Amino acid sequence: MEIFYHYDGSFDGFLSCVFDSYVHKEIPAGFSSGEDGVFTLFDSRTVPTDPGHAARVLRKVTALSPEAAVLLRRGFLTCLPEKERYLFRLIAKLLQEGPGFLRNRSDETLYPVIRAVQHLNGEVHLLKGFVRFSDLGGVLGGEIEPKNRVLPALGGHFTARFHNERFFLYDRTHREALFHVPGQSVIRPLSAFQMAPPDEAEARYRLLWKRFYDTIAIKERENPRLRMSNMPKRYWGTMTEFQREDFFRPSSAGAVLPPPIPSGLPPGPEAP
């Protein structure tokens, strides 16, 4: 029996769908998440998230292949269209045939997931160098606009690098933010956010960075194609060196207040 599953959009929620499909002997025709309703001719059902069921599925996958477990977790963070359907097929094949097919990177079930994870990993690597933080009243704040849901994979880099700092990193695309205080990090939804304007000191630092970037450029050796290859244009919208004049204009309202950092919350999701 084929059925359309609706779940809450979380990784545990997806694994709960996998568990339900085996319990009820159903083949998911598709998945929808969150508040997005999808018109379908198939029967549909909302699957509640059950951490116990999710843990059982993940333990089974890990026991069969730790590599597949990493692919599963990372694959869920990608922007691969209909990623749940591809990941479900990967799990089903692993359970049916064992991990042998994972050695064949061209396998029709494995290949789309591998490509999507490679794209995610590449974006994470680039953003380690492209993120620009500002000092907002003693809290470091930055924004990104990635295609993939990179914060769970990217957060570890910045929490290790700035472990004694208080900072946040907002993902415009997926409307969520990584918050960090010494000893604790969490990722939480943040549906509406606008970065506060800089105070005078921060505005000067921004302008210094812009002038440094412009000064070290050698006009005679400009190569726009090479620059866009090493620094894709879609990342420029959150990088200090490419902003308009108002980005470097100090606030006249006095103190700059960042969004409140959650306290007393459990650690946010992390990916291997």
N, C-alpha and C positions, 0 to 999 in steps of 0.2 A: 504494500500500500504506500502510495506517495502522498506526502503531506507538506504543507508550508509551515515552518516554525517561526514564531515571533518570540524574541527574547530581549533582555535589557541592554544588550550591546557590550556586556563585559566578557572577559575571557572565561571566567567561571560560568557565565550564562551560556556561552557557546558550548563548553564542555558538558554542561547539563543537557543541552540539546542532543549531543552525541550519545550520552547515556540513555536518554529517553528513546532515541531511535532504535537502540538495541533491545531495550526492555519491551517495546511495543512492536518490534520487528517492522519498522517503517523506514522508508528511504526518503530523506528530506528532498523535496523538489526545489526548495529554496529557503532563504532565511531573510527575515527583516528584524530590525533592532530599533530600540528607543521608541520615539513617538511617531516614527515614519510608518504610515500605513501603505501597504502594497496591494494593489488589486490583483487577484489571482483566481483562476478557475479551480485550483486545487483546494482540498480541505485544508484548513489552517487551525493551529492551536498555539496558545501562548504557553511557553515552557518556563516555569519559575526557576530562578537560580538556586541551586542546591550545592553549597560548597563541598559537602560530603560526596555527592555524585561526581562533581568536577574533579575532586582529588583522586577518586578511584580511576577515572579515565586517564588522568595525567600520570599516575603511578604505573598503569599498565603500559602506556606508550613509552615511558622512561625505561621500564624494565626490558622492553623489546629493543629499544634503541635510544640512548641518550641524545644522539644526533637528531633523531626525529623529534624529540621533545623540544630541543632548541629551535628547530625549524618551525614547529607548531607555535611556540610562544612568539618568535620573531615574525612569523608569517601573519599572525593576527594583528600585528602593528602596522602592516603594510597598507598601501593604497590600492592593492590588487582588486579590481572589480569582482564582486561575488566571491570574496576571499573565503567565506565560510564554506561554500560549496567545494572549493579546491582543497581546503584543509580537511573537510569531512572525507573526501575521496582518499586523501593521503592516509588518514587514520584507518579507514576501512581496508585499504590495501595492505597496510602494515599488519593489521590484525589477521587478515586472511592469508597473506603470503609470507609474512615475516620481513625482516629488514634487508634482505638480499637486494631488492630493487633499488635501494638507496645508493648503491655503488654505480648505478647507471644514471648519470646526470641528464641524459636525454629522454629518460622515461616520461611518457606523456602525463602521468600523474604528478611526478616530482618536479619536472622542468618549470612549470609556471610558478610554483612556490619558490624554487631556487632563484629564479630571476627576480621575483618580487623582493625576496630577502636581500639579494645583492643590491638592489636599488635602495632599500632601507639602509643597509650598512654604509653605502656610499654617501647617502644624505647625512647620516650621523657623523661620518668622518669629516665632511665638508663643514658642517655646522660647529664642530669643535673649534674651527678657526674663524668662522664668520659671525658668531654671536658677539654682539656689542652690549656691554652693560653700562648703565648710568648710575651715579650715586644719587639716590632720592631720599634725602633726610636720614642718611646713615644706613640705608638699605640699598643693595645693588639690585637693579631691575633691568631686564632685557626682554625683547620680543623676537619671535621667529614666525615664519610663515611656510612651514614645510608641507610637502605632499603626503608624507607618511606620518604616523603618530609616533614621533621620535622621542618624546620626553622620557618614557620609561627606559629607553636604551641610552639616551644622551645624559640623563640626570646624574648617573654615577660619575661621569667625567668631571662635572662641575662641582658636585658635592665633595669629591676628593681634592679638587684643586682649591676650592674656597671653603674648606671644612670649618674654619673659624669665623666665617662671615654669615651675615643674614642676607639672603637674596631670594629673588623669584625670577622665573623665566616663563613668559606667557606665550602659548601657542595660539596664534590667531586663527589658524585653519580649523583646529579641533576644539577651540574654546575651552582650554584647560591650562592650568599653570602648575609648575613645580615650585613649591615653597621649601626653603631650607633655613633652619636655625642650627647652631652648633649641636651636633649629635642627633639630629632628626631631619628627615625629608619626607614630603608628602606631595602627591599629585591630586589636585582637586579640580572639578569643573568650575569654570569662571566665564559665564555666558556673555557678560558685558564688561568690557575693560577698555580704558583709554589711558595711555601713559601720561603722567603729569608733566608739565613743562619743567625745564631745569631751573635751578637757582643760579645765581651769578657765577659761583665757583664751578659748577658742573657745565654751564654754558661755555666757560673759558676752556675747560678741558676738552669739550667736544670740538671747539674751534681749533685748538692746538693740534688735535688728531687730524682734522681735516686739512690743515695747513701742512702738516708733516706728510700726509699722503700725497698732496699735490706737489710738494717741493721735491720729493725723491723721484718723481716721475721724470723720465728723460724723453722730452718731446720728440726728438729725432728717432727714437726707438719705439714709438707707440705702435702697438699691434692689437687693435680692438678685438679681432677674432680670437687671438690667443688669450687675451684677458677674459673674454666671455667663456672660453673653454675651461680656464682654471678657476674662474669666479663667475658662475652662471648668473645671468641678469635677473633671474627670478628671485635671487637672494638679496638684491640691492635695496629693496624696499625697507629693510630693517638694519642696514649697515650705515654707520655714522657718516662715512666718507661720501655717500651718494645722496645725502638729504638736502632739502631746500633751506633757504635762509631762516625760516621761522623755527627750524629745529635747533638752531644755535642762539635763539633769542631767549634771554632769561625771563623767568616769571616775575611779574610785578606784584604777585599776591602773597609774597613772603615765603613761609615754609612750604616745602613740597612733601606731600603725603603719599606714600605708596599704598597699595592694597594691604589690608591686614593679613599678617601671616598666621595661619591656623596654629593653635597651641593645643597640646594634649591629645593629638590625633595619632593614630597608628601610622607606620611608614606606608608610603604610597607604593604603587605597583612598580616592580623593577623587572627588566628583561635580562637574560644572560648576555 
